[in-house]
Amino acid sequence: MKILPTLLAAGLCLTLATPAMASEAKILTHEPVGTQITGAADQGSAPELKAGAAQDLLGVTGDDTALLYKLPEIQDGERLFVSAQLIVNPLLQNTSRENIKLSGELRRADGERCIGDSDNTSRASFERLPLITLDSDAKNSTGFARCLDQRNGELFLALQRDGAWQADTQLPVEIRVIVQPAVDPTTLSGITPETLPPASVALDAPATPVAGGSGFSNAAAVASGSVYSDSVLPFEVKYYKVHLTQGQRLNYRLSVTDSPNASAEKVHTGTYNPLLESNLMTSGAETSLNREDAGASISRSTVTTVSRDLQAGATNHELAFAGDYYITVAGTANDPRGLNPLNYELAIDVTGETSDEKTWEPAAEITEQAASASSSWLPNSAQLGALLGGVAVAIAAFAGIWFLRHRKRA
């Protein structure tokens, strides 16, 4: 009978293939999430964005026409927060020394800009995310405001990319739209928390392995009082999230551990609030370590505690919101050889008093979208490898049983 050779051959092939798939080093890439949408060249044709996440493709460099999207109409006192992140594949044009720039604006119905932002990245500074954030300020239909007031009730998002790196390639962009409810000023105390000095994280605990996410939407959750171990490849960014409530402060320590023949030359870290705004950490703190710095570490702290009262303050407004705060760790290199990991540890220490006060948290809609997307029945590469390995073992076992039974009969 031909069944035994067939089963044994299938089991052998799958068994040999599975370790290769599992051990093959591969740079973790960011997969955009959100509703597919296509921006327009003019405001009259602009598609309407809803609160939550959306994704589109930005045209090639040299196309001077920005893509336009109509933002949701909001009520008096409400506020629009918009972010956009360009998703760049670092393996394309992998010898380029040029950069990519993302620019964005909020425009009134008459086409005039009311606020803008831009950022860029390159292979030499891949830790710098091409990420922009825009804030409409609260709507005031009876007076004057930054974007939405008695003169204007509509708002549009304009996005455009520039730069010579990957200039001929369309690039995905992930857009987030968040509507903040009107803030009742009588619920604010009028007292803002004081600026705090940097804190040293002295946490000493065994490290728990963790796999950082590939983007903000699937960032790995980490908790205070714990130390985590992970690794990064060159041109790879890992994402983690820590939930903060009113009155809490984020402190964390990044340490390089022994990494023989690591391909990344440096490991960098960044921090973002629930609206993906940066500029929330104490100044002067280091943000990177070299691969030779095994045993060395850097500590970072938010400049103060989270407080709703910061919304009315002149500074530190990035810390006005409870919710998920994000830590990124990126590996960089000029001309890497191979894909050997650079190992590191993250120690998380949240200080301050935990508040039971129920306050609005940004990005709840986006978290739900990401959870829905991750529940797809289609397996990812790791799941597929495990599935094939299981099939191989099952086939080999079945073949062995078949062989023994037929041998006894003979």
N, C-alpha and C positions, 0 to 999 in steps of 0.2 A: 504493500500500500504506500501511496505517496504522501499520506497525511503527516507521518513522522518527520521526514526530511523537510517538508514545508514548514511545519511548526517550529522545528529546531532552527531553521534558517531565519525565519521571521523573528524568533526570540533573540537570536544572536545579533541580527542586524539592529534591532531596537535597543538591545543592551549596550552595544558599542556606540550607537548614536546618542544615547541619552547623556552619558558623562560629558561628551564633547559639547553638547548644547548647554549643560549646566555649568561647565567650567570656563566656557568661552567668555572672556572679558568684553563687556559692552558698555559704552557710555550711556548713562541714564538720560533720556531726552524728555523734554517737556511736551506733553500732549495737551493742546488747548481743549477747554470744556465750554459748554454753553450752546445756545441755539445758533444754528447756521443762519447768517444774514449777509446781504450784499449791499454795501454802501453805494451811494449815488454821487454823481458829479455835481448835482445842483440840489438846493434845498427843497424845491418843489417835488422832487422825486425821491427824497430821502426816506428810507424805511424807518419805522418807529421802533426804537429800543424800549424794552420793558425792564423793570427792576429785576436784577439777576445778572447772569453771565451770557455773553454772546461771543461768537467768533466769526472772523472774516479773513480774506486774503488782501494784503496791501500790494499795490502794483509795484512795478520795477522802478528803480531810481531813474530820474529824468522825466518822469511823468509828473508835471507840475500841478496836476489836478488832485486836490485832497478828496478823500472819500467822506461823505456826509451822512449823518444819522440824526433823526429827530428824537429828542429826549422826551421822557414822559412829562405830561403836564402835571404840575403839583399845586397844592393849596397854599394859602398864605401861611407863612411861618415855617413851611417845610423847606428842605434843603436837598440839593442833588450833589452826590459825590460820584465822580466818574474816574475810573482808572483804565489804562490800556497797557498791555505788555506785549511787545513783539517777541515772537517765538523764533529763535535763531538756531539753525543746525550748525554746530561748530565744525563738523566734518566736511562741509562744503567749502571749496576754495581754501584748503587747509594750510596754504603757505602765505595767505594774504596778510599784509600789515595794515590794511585799511580798516575803516570803521563803518558801522551802521547807526543811523540816527532816526529816532522816532519823535515826531512833533505832534502836538494836539492842541486844540482850541475849543472853547465854548463860544458859540456865536449867537447873537440875537437874531430875531426875525429879519432885520434889515441887513444881515450879513456881517455886521461889525463884531469884532472880537471883544469879549468881556474879560477873558482870562486865558492864559496859555501855559504850556510846559513842554519841555523837551529833554531827552536823555539819549545817550549813545553807548555802544559797546564795541568791542573788537576782540580778536583772539588774544591780544596782549593784555586786555583788561576784562576778561570774560566774567569776572566776579561782579562787574557793574551791570545790573539788569537794565535793559532798554524798557523802562517802566515810567509812565507818567501818571500824575494824579491831578485832578481838577475839582474845584469846589465852587459851586454857584453862589454860595452864601444864601441866607434865608430869603424867601420870596416876600416882597412887600408891595402889594398892589396899590396901596394908597400913598406911597412915598417913593423914595429912591433907594436902590440897592445895586449891588455889583452887576447882576445879570438879569434878574427877574423883578420888575417893579411896575409902576404905573405907566411907563413908556413901552414896556415889552412883556409879553406873556408867554412867548415861545423860546425854546432854546435848542440849539443843534450842536452836535459833536463833529468836529472836523479832524481827521487823522491823515498823516502823510509820513512817508519814510524817505530818507536820503542817505548818501554815503556810497563809497565805491565797493565795499565788501558785499558780495552776493548781489551786485547791482542789477543783474539780469534775472533774478529769481523772485517770484512772488513769495511773500512770507506771511504766515498766519499771525493774526493779532487777536488776543483775548481781551474782551471788553467787559468791565463790571460797572453796573449802574446801581447805586444805593440811594434810596429816598429816606432821609431822616425826618421823623415826625417833628412837628412844631414843638419847641421847647418852652415850657411855661417858666418865665423868669422867677416866679415866686417859689419855685421848687429848688432854686439855686441858693446856696448859703451866702455867696458873695465873698467867701474866703477861699483862696487858692492855696494848694499845698506848696511848701517851700522847696526850693531847689536843693537837692541832696548831693553830697560828695560821692565819688565812686566807691563801690563796696567790693571787698575782696571775698571771693567765693572759696571757702575752706572746706567744702563738703568732701568727706572721705568715705566712699562706699564702693563695693564691687560694681564694675561696669556691666550693664545689661545690653546685649546686642540690639540694635535697632536699624531699620532700613529707612533712611530718609526718603521723602516723597520727591517727585519730579517737578512739582509746582505748588503754588499756594493752595490749590483746590484739593490736593491729596497729600498735604503735609502730614508727616508723622507726629502724632500727639505724644508729648513728653510731659512729665510731671515734676513738681518741686520735690526736692529731697532725693532725687535719683541721679545717677551717673550713667551715661549711655555711650556705647562704642559703635563706630561706623567707619567707613572709609570713602575716599573720593578719588576719582580718576581725573586726568587733565581735561579741562573744558567741561566739567560736570558740576552741576549745582544741586545740592541736597536741601530739602525744605523740612522744617519742624515747626510745631505750633505749641504754644503754652497759653492756657486760658487764665486771664486776669479779671478780677472783679474790682469794684470801687475800693480804693484804699490800698491796693497791692502794688508792689514794685517787682519788676523782673531783673534778676541778676543771673548771669551764667558765666561759666568758665570753659574755654576751648583749650584743649591740650593735644599736642602731637605725641603719638606713641611710636614705638619702633616700627619702621617701615622700610625694610630692605629693598633697595632698587626701586623706590617709588618713582613713578613717571611724572607726577605733578611736582613742580618745584616749590610751590607755596600753597598754603591753605588760608582762605580768607573767610571772614564772617560779616554778615549784615543783619539788621533788625528792622522789622516793619510792624506798623500797627494794624488793626482790623480793616482800615481803609487803604492799606498798602502804602501809607505814607512813611517816610524815613525821618531822620533828624530827631530821634527821640532818645538817644543815649548821651551819657555824660561826655563832654568834649575831652580830647587828648588821649583817649584810650586807644591802644593798638588794635588793629583789625586783622592782622595776618601773622603767620608763623612760617618759617622755612622747614623743609622736610628734614634738614639736619638737626632741627631743634627738638629731638626726642626727649620728652620729660619736661619741656618748657610749656608754659601756658599763659593765656591772657584772660582777664576778667572784664566783663562789660555790665553796665547797669543803666536802666532808664534814669533820666535826669530827675524824675520825681515819681510820686505814686499816681495811679490812675484816679482821676476825679472829674465828675461832670462839671464842676465849677470852672475848670480850665476852658470851657467853651466861651465863657465871657471874659477870659483873661487875655492879655496881650501876648503872652508867650506860652510855650509848651502845650499848645492846643492839640498836638498830635496824641497826647495822653489823656484826652477827655473822654475816651470811649472804653467801656469794658468789652471783653470779647477775646478772640484768639489773636495773640501776638506771635509774629513769625521770626524764626531764626534761619538764616541761610548759611551754608558752608560750601565754598566753591574751591575747586582745584585749578591752578593756573600753571602754565609752562610756556616757554618760548618755542622750543623745538623738542617736544617730548619723544622719547624712544620707548616703544612698547606701551602696554596698558597695565602697569603694576600699581596697586592701590597705595594711597597715602592714608595711614591709619590715624584716627583721632578719637578723643572722648569729649563729650559735652556733659557738664555738671550744671543742673538747674536748681536755682535757689530763689523762690518767690517769698519776699518778705512783706511786712505790713499786716494790717488787720483785714481779715476776710469780711466782706459785707454781704448781708442777706438781702440788701435792697434790690428790688427788681427794676433794672434799668434797660433801656433799649440797647441792643447790641447790633452793630452793622453785620452785613454779609450772611444773615441767617438764610436768606433765599438761595444764595450761592452754595452754601454748605449742603442744603437739601438737593440742589441740582447735581452736585458732585457725587453725593451718596447714591442718587438715582443712576447716574452714569456708571458708577463702579459696580452696580448690581447686575450688569449685563451678563447674559449666560455665556458669552464668548470668553474662552480662557485667555489669559495673558501668556507671555512666553514661559514664565516660571511654572505656571499651572500646567501648560502644555508639556513641559519637560517632565514634570512629576507624573502626569497622566501617561505619557509614553513609557516612563520607567515602570509604572505599575502594570501596564499592559505587557511589557517585556517579561516581568517576573511571573505574571499569571500564565503566559504562554509557555515559558520554560518549565514551570511546575506541572502544567497539564501534560506537556510532552514527556516529562520524566515519569509521571504516573502511567501514561499510556504505554511507555516502553516497558516498565516493570511488569505490568499486567500481561502484555503479550509475550514477554519472556517466560513468565510462569507457565502460560498455556503451551508454549513450545516445549 
